[in-house]
Amino acid sequence: MTRSRAIFLGVILWQFALSAGSVRAAEDAGLPGEYLNYTGYRALGMGRAYTALADGPDALCWNPAGLGYLRPNTISMTHTRTMEEFNLDSIFYAQPVFKKGAFGVGYIRQDSGRLIMTDDLNRAMGRYSDVQETAVMGYGVSIINKRSSKKLLHRLAIGSTIKYSRQSLYNVKAGGWGLDAGILAKLKYNLSLGIRVQNLVAPTLKYETASDKFPRSVVMGLALTLWGGQVIAAVDAGQALGVTQKLKCNIGAEGTLWKILKLRAGYDLSNRESIFGFGYTFGRSEAAYAANVTAEGPTQNAGFSYEFGGFPVTITANPEVFSPVGLKKSTTFTVKINPATRIYSWTLYIKDQDGNVARSFRGNGSPPGELTWDGSTQGGSMVAASSYIYTMEVTNAEGKKETTPSQVIRVVYGTPLDRL
């Protein structure tokens, strides 16, 4: 990361951190099922502005359409300790079905601990606990994958989550089924748009004399990715239907330093709540922490995720726009390989928009970590200024072939350009 980019990232995160003094507890915490909006360490670290970013197993709660973009098998765990000494724990697992989306399962549990029970005169009469828990199962699939610089929509995924929620309060128990749905679109200019309908089918917990129904809500999110994913900014806006609640708005940011350190910050505008966090990646794992600080005390979150198996190879190009006669004369393909995968051969295809191969690279065994293309064809001449689609096809030792999702790079001529 260049010095200017590091300064830019620092300014973003510092602005979020400055607002920490005005933090207060979330006003919506008392709504039925609201604890489901406090899962996943990455979402929490980014101030819960996550609808347009959810692409891991925690997408089960944030936007099930994100499962359609999942590549490796992933398990994720988060533990939250609130200022009221409540414990909120979640565990998610998601597994892709190649070219057919991914499914996931999860479990969320909020435990109040032992609370003091009092009579009408506020005299202690013993203790009780309030346990709320939800089991979720979901599926997401990408239904459009046409990456082209001329199209606004590059990819589109849809998904849904079935859930069963239950509450145990003192010696009373109640449970009910529900359904969430979501859409997640990858657009031009490194933009993502997400829409989720939470409690499209709302769980209703029926007690002997009353019932609690989870409120239906609609949330829209927008995310912008810069510098090959080194900086991400996101915003969510949502409204609960049928209950008295003002419009909720959340903003968040994530930056990556030295490819291993994640810095996160967020702000809940409706509740004036600030959050900051960080994550450390090692291999295919990440350990993370996030917190908000209030006058009453901190709410702290710790999380861990691990990726394994799944699709054997991922490939990205940087920069995505280059000019053979400009300042950025070539692009570099970065290849990441599942270390447990044995690859027999590989081929990188670079095709024009008509599907004709402009250039290819191939080899036996595992592909190298980086490949550079200067815009030349197989015969040595330069390609025309246009958008090109690249994919990598790999063959394993058993002869099974898989191809990475299509992605786009662009070759320009004329004025030397340095574009993000």
N, C-alpha and C positions, 0 to 999 in steps of 0.2 A: 504494500500500500504506500502511495506517495505521501509526502508531507502534507500537501494541500488536502488530500482525501482524509487523512487522519485528523486534521484540524476541523474539517467539515463535520466529520462524525462526532468529534468531541463537542462541538457547539450544539449539535442536536441533543445529545445526551445530557449536557449540562443544563440546557433550558428546561428539560423535564425535571431534572434533579432540583432546580431552584424552587419548584412549586411544592416541594415535599412539606413545607411548613404549614400549608393550608389543608392538610389531609384530615379527613374525618371518616367515620365508619359509613359503609354503604347503607343507603336508606332502604334498599330493596331486599335486604337480607331476610326479611320476615315473610316474603311471598312464598307460597308453596313451591317446592322444587328449585328455589333460587340457588341452592348449593351446587346444582349442576353447572352453573356458570362460573365456577371457581375451580375448575379442574385443568390439569396440564401445565407443567412448569413454564413452557415457552409462552403460552397464551397469558399466563399470569404475569410473567416478566414484561410483556409488552402491553400491559394495561388492559388486557382482554379485548384488544383490537385484533381479532384473529379470524374473522369469518372468511376473508379473502386469502388467507394464508394456510389454513388447515390442510395439511397433506400427510400427516402422520396418524398414528392410531387414535390420538385424542380428537381427531376429526369426528369421531362417533358422537361427541357432545357439541362440537363447534360448527361443523358443517360436513355431514356425511359424504357429500359429493367429493370432498378431498381425497377419499379413499381411492377414487379413480385414478389418481396420480401417484399412488404409493408404489415404490419400486422394491426395496428389500423388506423381508419380514422384520417387524419392529415390535419391541415390547417397551412400554413406558410406565413409570411409576411416579407419583407425586404425593408428598405428605405436607399438609398445611396445619399450622398451629395458630389459632386466632387469639386475639387479645382477651377474649372471654374464656380461653382455655378449652375451646372446642377443638376436636381433631377431625380433619377431613382428609381421607385417603382415597386414591384412585389408582387403578391399574388397568392398562389397555394392552391388547395384542391385536395386530393386524397383519394379514398375509395376502400378497398379491396373487391373482390368478392371471397368468401372462396373457396380455391383450384382452382380458375379460374383467378388468377391474380388480377389486380387492374386497375382502370381507374382514370384519373385526368384531371383537367381543370386549367387554369391559365391565368393571364393577366399581361403584362409587359408594363410599360410606361416610356419613357424618355422625359423630358421637359427641354428645354434650358432656360426657363424664357424669359423675354423681352430683346432681343438683340438690339443693336444700328445698324441701317441701314445707310450706308454712300454712297456718290456718288463717282465719279472717283477722286475727289480732297479731298477725305476723310472728307467731310463735313457731319454732322449728318442730316439725312432726316426723322427721325422717328424711330420707333421700330417694331420688328417682333419677332415671336417665331418659334422654330423648335420642333415639337412634333413627336416622333416616338413611335409606340405602336404595340404590338403583342398579339393576343389571341391564346392560345394553348389548344389542347385536345389530350390526349394520352392514350395508354393502354399497359400494360406489363404483361407477364405471364411466370411462371416457367415451362419449358418443360421437364426438367430432374431433378429428385430428388432421387439419389441413393448414400447416404452417406456410404462410406466404406473406411477404411484406405488403402486398396489395390488399389484404383482407384484414378487417378490424378484429375478427374473431379467429384465433389460431386453434384453440382447443376448448372443448366444453365437456364437463362431467356432471352427472347427476347422482344422487344417492339418498338413502333413507336409513333411519335407525328405529328399531323397535325396542321399547324399554318397559321394564316392570319396576315400579317404584313402591316402596313400602315404608311405613313409619311405625315404630314401636315407642309409645309414650306411656310411661308407668306400666300398667298391665293391660293396655289397650293396643291392638294392632289393626292396621288397615293397609290395603294395597290396591294398585290399579295399573292397567296397561296404557301405553301411549305410543305415539309415533312422531318422529321429526323428519323433515325433508330439506334438501338443499341443492343448490346449483353453484358451480364454480367454473368461471370462464377465464381463460388466458387470452389477453388481448394484445394489440400492438403496443409499442413503446414500453414494454416490460410492465404492463399493468395487469392486475388481476381483479376480477369482480366476483364477489360472493354474495349469495342470498340464502338465508336459512329461515325456515318456518319451524319454530320450536313449539312442541305440543300441538302439532296439526291435529292429532288425536290426543286429547289431553287426559292424563291419568287423573282419576277421581278416587280419593281415599275416603271411604264411607265408614263413619263411626256410628255408635248407637244412636246419638242424638244430633249429629252434625256431619258435615262432609267438607273436604278440602279438594278443590279442583285446580290443577296447575294452569296458570294463565297462558293463553296462546300469545305468541309474540312473533314479530317479523323483524329481522335484522339484515341490513345491507352493509357490506364491507368493500373497501377499495384499498389496494396495496400497490406500491410502486417499488420496483427492484432496480437498484443502481449498481454500476461497477461490477457486473458479473455476480451479484448476490452479496457483495461486501456490505452494502447498506440497504436496509428495507424500511420503508415508512408505511404505516397502515392507519386506517380510520374505520370505525364502525358506528352506525347509527341504527337504533332500534326502538320499537314501541310495543309495549304490552297491550293487548286488546281486551276490553271488557273489565279492566281494573283501573283505578285511579293511579296513574303513574305518568310522569313527564317523560319526554323524549330522552332516551339515553344515548350518549355520544362518548366514544372512547378513541383515543389516539395512542399510537405506539411506534417504537422504532427499535431496530436491531442492527448492530454493526459487528463485523468480524475483523479481528486483528490477528495477524500472523497465522491465519488459517486455523487457529485452535481456540481462540478466546472469543466468546460471544458476549457483547454488552447489550443490555436491554433496558428499556425504560418506557413508561406509559403514564397516561393521565385519563381519569374518568371525569369528564366535564360536568356531568349531572350530579355526581356525588363529591366533586372536588377532592378526588383521591389520587395520590401519586404513587407510582410503583417503580422500583428499579430492580435490576437483577443481572446476573452474569452466568455464563456456562463455560465449561472447559471440555473440549472434545479430545478424545484419545482413541485412536483406531476408529472403530465403528461404534463407540460409546460416547455418551455425554453425561456429565454430572453438572447440575445447575442449582442456583439459589435465587430467590426473589423475595422482596419484602416491601411492605409499606409501613410508614412510621407515623403514628398519631400521638396526640397528647395522652391518650389512654394507654398506649403501649403498641408494640409492633405486631403485625401479622406476618408470619414467616413461612416460606414455602421452600421445600427441598425436593429435587427430582432427579431421576436417572432414566436413561434410555439406552437400548442396545439394539443394533441392527445385525441381522445375520441372514444367510441364504438369499433368497429372492433372485432378482435379475442379476446376472453375473457381471455386467459391464455398464458403466455410464460414461457419457462423453459430452463435453461442453467446449465451445469455441470462444476465445477471447483475443482480440475484440470481435464483436459480431458484425462490424462494418469496417472495412479496410480498403486502402487504395494502393495498388502496386506502384504508383508514381507519387504517392503522398508521404506523409509522415509515418503512418502506420502501413508498412508495405506488405505485411503478411498477417495471418491469424494462426494462433496456436491451439490445437486440440488437446485438451487434458483428458486423459483416460484413467478411470478408476476401476479396479477389478476386485471382485469378491475373492479374498485370499483363499477361500476353500474351493474355488472353481478351477478345474483343469481345462485349459483351452487348447484345442488342437491347431486351429488356424483362425485368421481374422482378415476382414476386408473393410476398409473405410471407403464409402462411396460418396462422391460429391456430384450432385446432379443438377441440371438446369430445371426450370419450371415445367418443361415438357417431359421430364423423366429421362433425358439423355445423360449419360455419364460424362462429365467434364474432366474428372480426375479421380483416380482411385489409388489407394495404398493397400498393400496386403503383406502378409507374412505368416510364418508358422509359430506355434507356441503362443504365449501371451503377448498382447500388443504392448508397445512401449508406453511409458507414462505420458509422453508428449509427442505430437506430430505437428509439423509446420507446413502450411500451404501458402505459397506466394501468388496465387492466382493463375498459375500456369496450367496448361492442359497436359495430357499424357505425352503429346508430341513436342512440347516445349513452347508453344505459342501462348499468348495471354487470352484469358476468357473475356467475354463481353461484359460490360457493366450491367449487372442484374442481381437478382436474388438467387441463391443456390441452396439446395436442400442436402443435408449430410446425415448419413446413418452409418452405423457400424454393425456388420454382421459377424457373428462369432459361431464357431463350431466346436463343440466339446469333444472329449475323447470317445464318447459313445456315438458321435455323428449327428447329434441333435443341433439344429441351427436356430439361433434367435437373433432378432434385429432390434436395435435400439429405436426409440421413438424418433420420428423425423424432426429435425430442427433446422433453423434458417440462418445463413450468413449472407452478407451483401458485399458485392464488389463495386466500387465507384471509381470514376476517373475525373480528371479535371483538377479543380482546386484541391490541394492537399488538405485532407480533413482528419481531425482527431475527434471522433464522436464517442459518446458514452455508450 
